[in-house]
Amino acid sequence: MNVLLIGSGGREHALAWKLSRSPLLGQLFIWPGNPGTASLGENIPLPVDDHRAVSDLIHQKGIGMVICGPEAPLADGLMDFLADRHPDLALIGPGRSGARLESSKEFAKEFMLRHGIPTARYRSFGSREAEEAISFARSLGLPAVIKADGLAAGKGVVIAQTREETETEIRAMLEGRFGQASERLVIEEFLSGIEFSVFVLTNGDQYILLPEAKDYKRIGEGDTGPNTGGMGSVSPVPFADAALMDKVRDRIIEPTLRGLKQDGIPYRGFIFFGLIRVQGDPFVIEYNCRMGDPETESVMIRLESDLLQHCLDCHQNELNPGSVRVSSSHAATICLVSGGYPGDFEKGKKIEALPQTQPEEHIFFSGVSSKDGQLVTSGGRVFAVSCLGQDQLAALDQANRLADLIQFEGKYFRRDIGFDLK
C-alpha cells in the first residue's frame, strides 16, 4: 500500500520511521517532510494547505492511505475534502467536526460537560468580556488557568501565579496575542496533580490503546518558565497502573467515543487525551485530534506491532486491542531547541555532523532544513533525541549523552526530563 503522511516535524519523522518498517508498505510519501524523512520515503515539498494538490498527488501516486500528523490541516477540513473526492481512500485523521475537540477549547469543554467526562470547572469569554473573565478567574483563586480557545501551536495556555499576571495575560490574549485563536478564552479551575498522556486509534466504535507517555511543556528545568510545544517525554508512565488506566477507559475514553456518536460526529483517527491524576482519579485537561509531539517519538519506539496494520484495521473496522504489542523497555525523548525559544529565535544555524547512532537510539528531525547540502536549524524545536533503555534512568542517560553530542549555535535542552518520576 502506498501511504501519504502529512506533516514536517519530529512527530512525522517518528511516524515515518515506524511506517517504513511495515511489510505492508509500498511507497511512503511525506508532505512536506524534512531532511530526516527524506531517507524513509519521498518528500513532497509543497504547502499542506493546498487541498487540491494533495488530491492530485493521490491520483498520480496511487495512494491508498493518508495519515495526518499535525492539527492544522485537520481543523481546516483536509480529510473532509479528500473523503468527498476519494471515497475508497483510507483516512487516518478526523474531519473538521471531530477536529473541533482540539481546535476549540470551548467546544471541548462543552462536550465534556454534556457527556459527564471529568474535567475542571470553567467559563468561556469573548473579546469584549475581559472584566468578566478577570472577575471569574479571581473567583477561582490562584493559580489561574487561561487558555486560548483556538489552535496556538501548543503555546496558548498560561498558568498565572498572581492576580497581576492573571489580568495581564487575559487582556493580552483577548487583544490578539494569538490572533484569532485567542478571540475567545477558556478560564478554568486549576487542578493540582500530575499530568500524563493517553493515546487511542479509533474508528468511532472500536479503539486500540497505544503506549501512554508523559511530556514536559515548560522551557526551564524544574518545570519553570513559559510553555513550549514540548521539551521532552517519557514512556511508560510509572504511576499509570492498571487501576488508573481502568478509570481512564471507563470514565474518559469510552464516554468520549459514545459522546461523539451521540452528537453525530464521525471520527476515524488518533485521539490524544491530555490527563491529570488528582487524588487517584483522572481528569481531562485537553483533547488533541492527533498524536502528540514529543510524545509520539517515545511512543513509536516502544510500539512493537505494525502501525500501518493498525491503521488499515482502523479503516476496515477490524481494530483488535489484543493486536497491540509494546516493548517492556523504557523510552526517553529530549528536545534540542534554538536559543530564545519559545520566544524569538534565529534560524539558519549550521548543524555539525550528526553522531552515529545505535539501534536503540534515534535522532528525529523537528526543525531542520537543508541549505546547499548543509543541515541548518529552521524551527524552535530542532531535534527530538529518543532512546530506549532497560529502565527510565538508563533511557534518560542515553538520551542526554546523545543530546550532548549534537552541536549547533544556541542549542539548549532540559537535562531533568523525568525528574518528577524518579
C-alpha positions in Angstrom: 0.0 0.0 0.0 1.2 3.5 -0.9 0.9 5.9 2.0 0.9 9.7 2.3 1.9 11.2 5.6 1.1 14.8 6.2 3.5 16.9 8.3 7.1 18.0 8.7 8.1 17.8 12.4 9.6 15.3 14.9 6.2 13.6 15.2 6.1 12.9 11.5 9.7 11.7 11.4 8.9 9.2 14.1 5.7 8.1 12.3 7.6 7.8 9.0 10.2 5.7 10.7 7.6 3.4 12.2 5.6 3.1 8.9 8.8 2.4 6.9 9.3 -0.8 8.9 5.9 -2.3 7.8 6.0 -5.1 5.3 2.6 -3.8 4.1 4.2 -0.5 2.9 4.7 0.1 -0.8 5.9 3.7 -1.2 5.8 6.3 1.5 5.3 10.0 0.6 5.7 12.7 3.2 4.1 16.1 2.6 6.2 18.3 3.1 8.5 16.2 5.2 12.0 17.2 6.4 15.6 16.1 5.7 15.1 13.2 8.2 12.0 11.8 6.5 13.8 12.0 3.1 15.7 8.9 3.9 12.5 7.0 4.7 10.3 8.0 1.7 9.8 10.7 -0.9 9.2 14.2 0.4 6.7 16.4 -1.4 7.9 20.0 -0.6 4.7 21.9 -1.1 2.4 23.8 1.2 -0.1 21.4 3.0 -2.9 23.9 2.7 -3.3 23.2 -1.0 -6.0 20.5 -0.7 -6.4 20.1 -4.5 -2.7 19.5 -4.9 -2.9 16.7 -2.2 -5.8 15.2 -4.1 -3.9 15.3 -7.4 -1.0 13.5 -5.7 -3.2 10.8 -4.5 -4.3 10.1 -8.1 -0.8 10.4 -9.5 0.9 8.1 -7.0 -1.8 5.5 -6.4 -2.0 6.4 -2.7 -4.3 4.1 -0.7 -4.0 5.8 2.8 -3.5 9.3 4.1 -2.3 9.8 7.7 -2.4 13.4 9.0 0.2 14.3 11.7 -0.5 17.9 12.7 -3.7 19.5 13.8 -4.0 22.5 11.4 -4.9 20.5 8.2 -7.5 18.6 10.2 -9.1 21.7 11.6 -9.0 23.1 8.0 -11.1 20.2 6.8 -8.5 18.4 4.7 -10.0 15.0 5.4 -13.5 16.1 4.5 -12.1 17.4 1.2 -10.3 14.1 0.5 -13.2 11.9 1.5 -15.5 13.7 -0.9 -13.1 13.1 -3.8 -11.7 9.7 -2.9 -14.4 7.6 -1.3 -12.3 4.5 -1.1 -9.3 6.2 0.4 -8.2 5.1 3.9 -8.1 8.3 6.0 -6.4 8.4 9.5 -7.5 11.7 10.9 -10.9 13.2 11.7 -12.9 15.6 9.6 -13.4 19.2 10.7 -16.3 18.4 13.1 -14.2 15.8 15.0 -11.1 18.1 15.0 -13.1 20.7 17.0 -12.2 18.6 20.1 -8.8 20.3 19.7 -9.5 23.4 17.6 -11.9 24.8 20.1 -11.3 24.6 23.8 -14.8 25.9 24.4 -16.3 23.2 22.3 -14.3 20.5 24.0 -15.3 21.7 27.5 -19.0 21.8 26.5 -18.6 18.3 25.1 -17.1 17.0 28.3 -19.8 18.7 30.4 -22.6 17.3 28.2 -21.3 13.8 28.4 -20.2 13.6 32.0 -16.5 13.4 31.4 -14.4 14.6 34.4 -12.7 17.9 33.8 -12.1 21.2 35.6 -14.8 23.9 36.2 -14.7 26.6 33.6 -16.3 29.5 31.8 -15.7 31.0 28.3 -15.3 34.7 27.4 -15.2 36.8 24.3 -13.1 39.7 23.3 -15.4 42.3 24.9 -15.6 40.4 28.2 -12.1 41.0 29.7 -13.5 42.3 33.0 -15.9 39.4 33.4 -13.1 37.0 32.6 -10.8 38.6 35.2 -13.6 38.5 37.8 -14.3 34.8 37.2 -10.6 34.0 37.3 -10.3 35.7 40.7 -13.3 33.8 42.0 -11.4 30.5 41.2 -8.3 31.6 43.1 -4.7 31.1 42.2 -3.1 29.8 40.1 -5.4 30.8 37.2 -5.6 28.6 34.1 -6.1 30.8 31.0 -6.5 29.1 27.6 -6.8 30.5 24.1 -9.9 28.8 22.5 -8.2 28.1 19.2 -5.0 26.5 18.0 -1.9 28.2 19.2 0.9 25.7 18.4 0.9 24.3 21.9 1.6 27.7 23.5 -1.9 29.0 24.1 -2.1 28.0 27.8 -0.9 30.2 30.7 -1.0 29.3 34.3 -0.9 32.6 36.0 0.6 32.7 39.6 -0.5 36.2 40.7 -3.5 38.5 40.3 -1.5 40.9 38.3 -0.3 38.2 35.9 -3.8 36.9 35.5 -5.1 40.3 34.5 -2.2 41.0 32.1 -2.5 37.6 30.4 -6.3 37.8 30.0 -6.1 41.2 28.4 -3.1 40.3 26.2 -4.9 37.2 24.8 -8.2 38.9 24.2 -6.3 41.8 22.5 -4.8 39.4 20.0 -1.6 37.8 21.3 -2.5 34.6 19.4 -4.6 36.2 16.7 -8.0 34.5 16.1 -7.0 31.7 18.4 -7.5 33.9 21.4 -10.6 35.9 20.3 -12.3 33.7 22.9 -10.8 32.4 26.2 -11.5 29.5 28.5 -10.8 30.2 32.2 -10.7 27.1 34.3 -10.1 25.9 37.8 -6.5 24.8 38.5 -6.3 21.1 39.3 -3.4 20.0 41.5 -1.9 16.7 40.4 0.4 15.0 37.9 -0.2 15.0 34.2 0.1 12.2 31.6 -1.0 11.5 28.1 -3.0 8.6 26.7 -3.5 7.8 23.0 -6.0 5.8 21.1 -6.6 4.9 17.5 -10.3 4.7 16.8 -12.9 4.3 14.1 -15.6 5.7 16.3 -16.8 2.3 17.5 -13.6 0.3 18.2 -10.3 1.5 19.6 -6.9 0.3 20.5 -4.8 1.8 23.3 -1.2 2.9 22.4 1.6 3.2 25.0 1.0 6.1 27.4 3.5 8.9 27.9 4.3 12.0 30.0 5.6 15.2 28.4 7.2 18.3 29.8 6.0 21.6 28.4 7.9 24.3 30.3 11.2 25.6 28.9 13.1 25.6 32.2 14.3 22.8 34.4 12.1 22.0 37.4 9.1 22.9 35.1 9.7 26.6 35.2 9.3 29.4 32.7 6.8 29.7 29.8 5.1 26.8 28.0 6.6 25.4 24.8 5.4 22.9 22.3 7.2 20.3 24.5 10.7 19.8 25.8 10.7 16.0 26.2 8.7 12.9 27.1 9.0 9.5 28.8 7.1 6.2 28.3 5.9 4.2 30.2 4.5 6.4 33.0 5.2 4.7 36.3 2.0 5.8 38.1 -0.3 4.9 35.2 -1.0 1.4 36.7 -3.8 -0.9 35.8 -6.2 0.6 38.3 -5.7 4.1 37.0 -6.0 3.0 33.4 -9.2 1.2 34.1 -10.6 4.5 35.3 -9.3 6.2 32.2 -11.1 3.7 29.9 -14.3 3.7 31.9 -14.6 7.4 32.7 -12.9 9.1 29.8 -12.1 7.1 26.7 -15.4 5.2 26.3 -17.6 8.1 27.3 -15.8 10.2 24.7 -16.5 7.7 21.9 -20.1 7.4 23.0 -20.4 11.1 23.1 -19.1 11.5 19.6 -21.6 9.0 18.3 -24.5 10.6 20.2 -23.5 14.0 18.8 -23.4 12.6 15.3 -19.7 13.3 14.9 -17.9 10.7 12.8 -14.3 10.0 14.0 -11.5 8.0 12.5 -8.0 8.6 13.7 -6.0 9.2 16.8 -7.3 10.9 20.0 -4.8 12.3 22.4 -6.2 12.6 26.0 -4.2 15.1 28.0 -5.0 14.0 31.5 -4.1 14.8 35.1 -4.3 12.4 38.1 -5.9 14.2 41.1 -6.0 12.1 44.3 -6.0 8.9 42.3 -8.7 9.9 39.7 -8.1 11.0 36.1 -9.5 14.3 34.7 -9.2 15.7 31.2 -7.1 18.8 30.7 -7.5 18.8 26.9 -8.2 16.7 23.8 -5.9 16.6 20.7 -7.2 15.1 17.5 -3.8 13.7 16.6 -0.7 12.2 18.2 1.3 14.5 20.4 4.8 15.8 19.9 7.2 15.0 21.6 5.2 12.0 23.0 5.0 10.3 19.6 8.8 9.9 19.5 8.7 8.0 22.7 5.5 6.0 21.9 6.6 4.9 18.4 10.0 3.4 19.5 8.1 1.3 22.2 5.4 0.1 19.8 6.5 -3.3 18.5 3.4 -4.1 16.5 2.8 -2.8 12.9 1.4 0.8 12.9 0.4 0.5 9.3 -1.5 -2.7 10.0 -3.3 -0.9 12.9 -4.2 2.0 10.6 -5.5 -0.5 8.0 -7.5 -2.3 10.7 -9.0 1.1 11.7 -10.1 1.8 8.1 -11.6 -1.7 7.8 -13.4 -1.7 11.2 -11.2 -4.5 12.4 -9.4 -2.9 15.3 -8.3 -5.5 17.9 -6.9 -4.4 21.2 -5.1 -7.7 21.5 -3.0 -7.0 18.4 -1.1 -4.2 20.1 2.4 -5.2 21.2 4.5 -2.9 23.3 8.2 -3.2 24.3 8.9 -3.6 28.0 11.8 -1.2 27.5 11.6 2.5 28.7 11.8 5.4 26.2 13.0 8.9 26.8 12.9 11.8 24.4 14.8 15.1 24.9 14.1 18.1 22.6 17.0 20.2 21.5 15.8 23.8 20.8 17.0 27.0 19.4 18.3 29.7 21.7 15.5 32.1 22.7 12.7 29.6 22.1 9.7 29.8 22.8 10.3 33.5 22.2 12.2 34.9 19.3 15.0 32.8 17.9 17.3 32.8 15.0 17.1 30.3 12.2 19.8 29.0 9.8 22.3 27.9 12.4 24.7 25.3 11.0 24.3 21.8 12.4 27.5 19.9 12.8 27.8 16.3 11.5 25.4 14.2 13.5 26.8 11.3 15.6 26.4 7.7 14.7 23.5 6.0 16.5 22.9 2.5 17.8 19.6 0.6 17.1 18.1 1.8 20.4 19.0 5.5 19.6 17.0 7.8 17.3 17.5 11.4 16.2 14.2 12.7 14.9 14.3 16.0 13.0 11.8 18.6 14.2 13.0 22.0 12.9 15.7 21.2 10.4 16.2 22.1 6.7 18.9 21.6 4.2 20.8 24.6 2.5 23.4 23.8 -0.1 23.8 20.3 1.3 24.2 21.6 4.8 21.8 20.9 7.6 20.6 24.1 9.4 18.1 25.0 12.0 14.7 26.1 10.8 12.5 25.9 13.9 12.2 26.4 17.6 12.5 22.7 18.4 15.3 21.4 16.2 15.7 17.7 17.2 14.0 15.1 19.3 16.5 12.7 20.7 14.8 9.4 21.6 16.4 6.4 23.3 15.3 3.0 24.7 16.8 1.6 27.9 16.1 -1.2 30.4 14.7 1.4 32.8 13.8 5.0 32.8 17.2 6.2 34.2 19.1 4.2 31.5 17.0 5.7 28.7 17.4 9.2 30.0 21.1 8.8 30.5 21.5 7.6 26.9 19.3 10.4 25.5 21.3 13.1 27.5 24.6 11.6 26.2 23.3 11.7 22.6 21.9 15.2 23.0 25.4 16.4 24.2 27.0 15.2 21.0 24.7 17.2 18.7 26.1 20.7 18.0 24.6 23.9 16.7 24.9 27.5 17.9 22.4 28.3 20.7 21.5 24.7 21.4 19.5 24.3 24.6 17.8 21.3 26.2 16.5 20.3 29.6 18.6 17.8 31.5 15.9 17.0 34.0 13.2 15.3 31.9 11.5 12.7 34.0 12.7 14.4 37.2 9.4 14.1 38.9 9.1 10.4 38.4 12.4 9.3 39.9 
